[in-house]
Amino acid sequence: TYTIQKMGIRHLIFRQNPQAADMADWINQLNQAAEETAHGIPMVITSNSRNENGEVVFGMNDAAGVFPAWPGTMGIAAAVKGNGPGLVDTFAECIRREWDAVGLKKGYMYMADAMTDPRWQRTYGTFGEDPALITEMISRLVPGIQGSESGVTPEGVAVTIKHFPGGGARENGFDPHYEQGQWNVYQTEGSLGDYHLPAFKAAVEKKASSIMPYYAKPAAEKSLPQYDLSGRPVPMTPVGFAFNRFFIQDLLREQMGFTGYVNSDSGITNKMAWGVEELDGPSRVALAVNTGVDLISGSLDVDAAMEAYERWKHGYYTEQGHPVPEGYRPEQLTLSEEALTRAAARTLEEEFALGLFENPYRDPAEAAKVIADRDHWDAAYDVHRKSVVLLKDKGVLPLAGQRLDGKRIYVECFRKDGKAAADETEKLRESLAKDRGLALAENAGEADLALLFISPSSGEYFHATSGYLELDICEDKEVTDVDGLGRPADTFHRETTLAGAPRIREIAGVVHQNGGKVISCVNFTLAWMVGNVEPYSDALLAGFDTCTDALLDVILGICRPSGRLPITLPKNDAVLAVDKDGVCVSHNDVPGFVKDRYMPDSMKDENGKAYAYRDEMGNYYEMDFGLSC
């Protein structure tokens, strides 16, 4: 109540995970508290996406298990690549109905970023590396979720497309939540316009309610020329995109024609104030708003905003004589009534369009009913199946008929956490015996077939690793540290992305000695290097936070694999090598499917390919690859 009635906060980020009826009831109570204030301005409850499967990852999926769970966003992209974009319309309609039913009227979703450096941990939240596909998906998601082609509707949910102008151009994968990742690096001339901006143009054309700039700042010294929509060179002013006037005003608003509001990412005025570290809190707030940011996310620091306003009102710089920080003007660092009115008007316009002033309340019973709609859950499961990509099959799949009759199957799950893997293995074995009627072997030595479910993990969301994000599926691997500037250091540490990774080879050796076959399923949250899995597998499948039952449906021939890779899998460490100056041999700012254009000829094979992984069958695991059986 204090936050709403005393501080005047009207936008809250919701990260908890209650049942639908409880969620609707809680949001109703917030709106009741808001209605008792002088102006009765309703609440806008915002969330990161809630309709994808997988473990709860802060900043990506805040509600695993409550809403119908589709595969991860890369899985949806894999399904679209193999089955067409029509399923995106169903996805968007489900989101719109479900969120509106519980009173969630704004979503920090989806990522229009093209994944161009595979070591970026946010890869799991993207639609992959294909700008054309991402553009098509954003073009359908925005109107589908908001309710119309012309913007938000009372039956719709406002979307905030992120992270402008594209967060994928990471410097060797470093995330801007920490210091080494504060730069967007454009090593390739024109890459900004070719690969990173197209999906944001689509979001603007489809009237996305808001756009979220990324934390990072452009790196002029490490970049080749980039061009705006008029073909003019882009000024690489080294301040975070939320403080960067060219990107917010000139490019986004004037050239792209964006008319909604700019919603910053969380933490731009404190921890991630890249390029404006010399300013104090009130000055950072003022600079962001004067640059064009209308809503600062993740901050309850109303006092800093009030101080910025008081400084304008009482002439903090002009009349009181306080020194102006070098490189700035007084009007940039104070908040005028005009600037505040503009920001308030833009955010209020969204509330009116959403119909919140007419009725912000939702029926908890109806919310539960909508979330339980069987059609929604069935549609989600159908896309889980369609998201599966068959990468390799030496005549093993599907396991049906004579290929399965009389066969004993060894099952093991692998994760970074060995105990979690053991618990998952036990549950899966129980399910396979009870629900699928399969004959299981207690150990690999007794098995005719081995099913291995492999879920690697690397890095931490808010913390820098000691080195570059590890993409090898490995245990206790010695890797290079990095220094404070992100360059290779002379020291080393050890990384594990999968506990017990060497057992994959051992299990395969035993099963093959029996004349058996090994089927491996890898969960791709990142562009994993599969050199420690593929050579030992007779069949290899890719999932993207795809549920195990859907993978089993493909393995057992209940449905055919139809997904296609939304990313390119790097061959090995050599194609991600970073020299002493911190420059990667494969350009950070271009997608995997074009990296070979810029790779040294000495690294290319007889087909002119260097970057993508090539399996024993001669297939390259490039974007759009996928087999059928």
Secondary structure, DSSP 8 states (H G I E B T S, - for coil): -IIIIIS---EEE------HHHHHHHHHHHHHHHHTSSS----EEEEE--SB-SS-BTTTBS-TTTS--B--HHHHHHHHHHH-THHHHHHHHHHHHHHHHHT--EEE--B-----STT-GGGGGS--S-HHHHHHHHHHHHHHHHSSTTS--TTS-EEEEEEET-TT-BSTT--TTSGGG-EE---STTHIIIIISHHHHHHHHTT-SEEEE-S-EE-STT----B-TTS-B----SS-GGG-HIIIIIIIIIIT---SEEB--TTTTTTT-TT-TTS-HHHHHHHHHHHT--B-TT---HHHHHHHHHHHHTTTTTTS-----TT--GGGSS--HHHHHHHHHHHHHHHHHTTTTT-----HHHHHHHHT-HHHHHHHHHHHHHH-EEEEESS--S--GGGTTT--EEEEEEESSHHHHHHHHHHHHHHHHHHS---B-SSGGG-SEEEEEEE---SBTTB--SSS---B--SSEEEEEE-TTS-EEEEEEEE-SSTTTHHHHHHHHHHHHTT-EEEEEEE-SS--B-TTTGGG-SEEEEESS--HHHHHHHHTTSS------SS--B-SGGGG-B-TTS-BSS-TTS-GGGGGGGS-GGG--TTS--SB-B-TTS-B--TT--B--
